Amino acid sequence: MGDSGIRINKYLAQCGVCSRREADELISKGLVTVDGVPAENGLKILPGMAVAVKGKVVSGVDKKVYLAYIKPRGVVCTAMKKDERNVIDQIAYPIRITYCGRLDKDSEGLLIMTNDGDLIDAMMRSRNNHEKEYTVTVNKAATEAFLYGLSKGVFLEELNVTTKKCKVTRISDNSFSIVLTQGLNRQIRRMCEAFGYRVRKLVRVRVMNVELGELKTGEYRELTAHEVEELKKLCETPHQSPAVTASPQGEA
């Protein structure tokens, strides 16, 4: 850490507590203390200082852990104990880890779980256009116009934003895959609702280079060294936003 210390939000991220952004929120809410005194944003942590989050002392940095976890439907991406089905308790990993990129309660599929705060921050920078792929089942036949409309970008009135262009590929009469490079709140559900569709099932099957594979719901596995290396390389390199790749005929 060195005599100059390390900013407290980075320290908490490196300890696998949360991302730097989330650390700033915890500090602002008075939930972080240093040597028993409420911390301030920008504080430098020096060796020997006792850092606690919500009254629990944060120990030193554990060995870096990188997991692929298949979140079940109904499990919430939060560490709050008040929710009985929070993702941290569900995975019950012996080392403190957290999720990178939320899936909403009604969605399921791939989550990257890690205690590498720097990786979490890099993966969550939307300007880098990191790909996440989903399979979606809707409540009625997906028309060619609907799929093409999704691919070229959708204005979401509630968020006052137009989604980025994306790749959409038909799977069956009422299901398709979609590759996003942004993570707006309930984005896919809102996009479908804009066309009068309702999502019945939403599964994330890929995050950048990491795929769902043969894992079953509720299971997890350690990422291979190659997967971690590639993941970090992708995080270092911003990618171009994809062009519209679904034609009016629904071809990807």
N, C-alpha and C positions, 0 to 999 in steps of 0.2 A: 504493500500500500504506500510506503514511503512516508517521509516526514511531512509532506505537504497534504497528506490525507486524500480522501476520495469523497466526492459529493454524495450526500446521503441517499439520493434517489438511485444513483448508480450502485451504491453499496447494497441496497435492498434488492435491486435487480440481479446483481451477481450472486446474492444469497438464494436466489430462486423464489423470493417472496412474491414478486409481481413485476410488471414492466415499470419502466421509469415513470411513465405517465400516470399509472395507477399509484405509484409511490408518492408522487406529488399530491395526488388527491387525498391519500391517507394522511399525509403530513398536514395538509390544509385543514383537515377535519380534526386535527389534534390527536390522532390515533397512534402516532409514533413518538417515542420518547428516547432521549439520549442521556444516560446517567440519571434517569428519573425525571428529567425536565422535558417538557414538550418541545419537539424539534421544529426547526424552521427550514423552509426550502432554501437550498444552497449551502446548508451546513456541511462542513468537512468532517469526515469520520477519521479519527486517528487510532492507532493500536491501543487497546486497553479500554476503549469506550464501550459502554453497555448499551446496545440498541435494542429496543423492544417495540413490537407491533401489537396493539390491542392488549398490552400487558404481558405478552409472551416474548421472552428474550430471543433475539435472532442470533443463532450461532454462526460460526465461520462458514465459509463457502464449502459446500459438499462437492464430491466428485460430480462432474457434469453428467447429467442423465438426459437421454433423448428417447422418447417413447412415441409410438403410434398407438392411439387408443380409439376404440370404436364406441362413441357415446350412444347410449340407448335413448330412445324417445322418452321424454318425461324427466330426464336428468337436466339440471340447470347448471350452466357455466358460471359458477360463483364459488367462492370459498367461505361464504357466510354460513355459519352453523345452523342458523334459524331455518334454513331449507334442508329438510331431511334427505333430499335427493340431490345434494350438491355434488359436482363432479369430483372434487378432491376426496370426499369421503367414499364415493363410489369406487374409485380406482384403488384407494387404500394403499398407496405406494409408501414404502418405509422411509424414503427421503422426501423432504419438502419439494414439491414440484408445482407448477401451475400450467395453465393452458395458453396456447398461442392462437388467438382468433376464436371468438365465440361461435357456438352454434346455438340457435334459440331452442327453447324447451321442447317444442314440437318437432324439431329436426333431429336427425341421427347421422352417424357416420364418423369420418376421420377427424380426430383432433391430434395436434402435435402437443405433447406434454413434456416440459423440460424445466430445469432450474438454471438455464442459461439465459439470464435477463437480456444480455446484449443481442442474442439471436432473436428473442421475442420482439425487441424493439425494431430490429432490422426487418423482420417478417411483417410487422404491422404498419410499415411505412407505405401507404397506398400509392404514393408517387412512383414506387418501384414496379407497379403493375404485376405483382406476383400472382400466378394463376392458381385458382381453386376450382375444381370440377365437381359438379353435382348431377345426380339423376333425379328427375322430377316427374311425379305422376299427378295429373290434374283430373278434375271431376267430369270432363267431357272431351270429345275428340279434339285434338290439337290441329287446327287448320294450318295451311301453309302460310296464310297471312299473319296468323298469330305468331308462329315461329320466326318468321322474317321480322315482324315487329319487335320481338324480344331482342333479336340480334343487332338491330340498328340503333338501339338506345330507346329508353322509355322515360318520359317525364313523370316523375313521382310528385304529385301535387302536395302530399303531406310533408315531404322533405324539401320541396322546392328545388329539386335537382333532376338533371337528366342523366340516366345511367350511361356508362361507357359502352361502346360497341363490344360485342362478344360473340363467341362461337356457339351456335346452337345446332344440335344434331338429333333428328328424330330417332326414337328407339322403337316405339309402337304407336298404335292409334292415339293413345292418351298419355304417352310418356316421352321424355326427351332428355338429353344431356345438355348442360350449359356450363361454359367455362367463363368465370368472372375474374376480373383483375381489380376489384374493389370490394368493400365489405360494408355496405350501408345496412342500417337496421332493417331486418326482415326483408331484405332486398328482393329476393326471388318471389316471395309471396306478394309483395307490393307490385312487382312487375306484372305478375299474372293477373292480379286483381284489376289492373288498369285495362285489361282486355276482357274482363268479365269472367275470368277463370278462378277457380279455387284450388289450392294445392292440397292434395290428399296425402302425399308422401314425399319427403325431401331427404335425400341421403348425400352427404359429401363423400366422394370416392377418391379424391386426390387433392393434396396440398403441395403445389410446386412439383417436386420430383418424387414425393412420397405417395404411394398408392394404398388403397384399402386392402388389396390382396385377398388372402383367404381368411383373414381375421373375422371372427363372429362378434355379434353385438355384445359389448361388455368386456371383450378381451383386449389385451394390449401386448405389444412386443417392443423390444429395443430396436432402434434404428441401427442399420449396419454402419460401419465406419465410412463406407463409400457413400451411403445416403446422407450422412451428416456432413461430409466433406462437400458433396454436391449442393446440399441445401445452403451451406455457408457461402459457396461461390455464387449461387443464384441471388443471394441476399446482397452481395456486393455489387451486382451488376443490374442497373435499371433496365427493364425490358420495354419494348415498344408496345403500345396498346394495339390489340388485334383489330384488323379491319372487319367489316361486316362479312361474315363467312356463310351465312344462310341465305340462299337465293329465294325468290318468290316460290320456287318449286320445292323448297325445304332441303336443298342439298347443302352439305357443310363444306 
